[in-house]
Amino acid sequence: MIVWLLMLLVVPKAPATTHTVEIRGMEFHPAVLTVAVGDTVVWINRDIVPHTATGHGRSRWDTGQLTQGQEGRYVARRAGETSYACTLHPTMHGKLIVR
């Protein structure tokens, strides 16, 4: 039993992963993304107009304004669900689920 408990303490966690959300056609692709704590999400603007990805609720974050070809990053620090939107185009919505 003690050996099993010690193994739990020394088993390494899976390495963090980077996930990509493309902004194209005035939408986030994918619109819903599930990631693990510690993972990085990268938003890439493929549209010719600027966009943001801005988190709502307790998990406030903002990529800042992204022009065509620019990227914004966010590292998921805690579990939960966060809705986000483009502050320049409020009809553009997405959801980030962190497990």
Steps between C-alpha positions, in 0.01 A plus 500: 500500500778745589683425175183572302454834678861594433456417132209744483727775626778442248301423185565791264210699363436502128684782326300811422347519154447796269155529338413728209178692441472661157301819461353494150171591340411707809499181716728312738598153371445292705234694689532268802840372610589268790854520641689393812633727774839624382418479130542801272232626263612700196250709304607582143311767307447388139246778423591830338333693783639517857359282779552422868436197718392630840400277793195576713416422862759404762760411240570837342758499222541680171715433194494867412412611151629256240543610140513253211766234564563600862477258793387536859574249778345394827626238748218318680582531871189355666216262421161631396300629206546846354297665230687746284421741218653748261460845655495656153231262369278394796314238295819293486499258797704203617537279805816372668465196727798431725515160674 
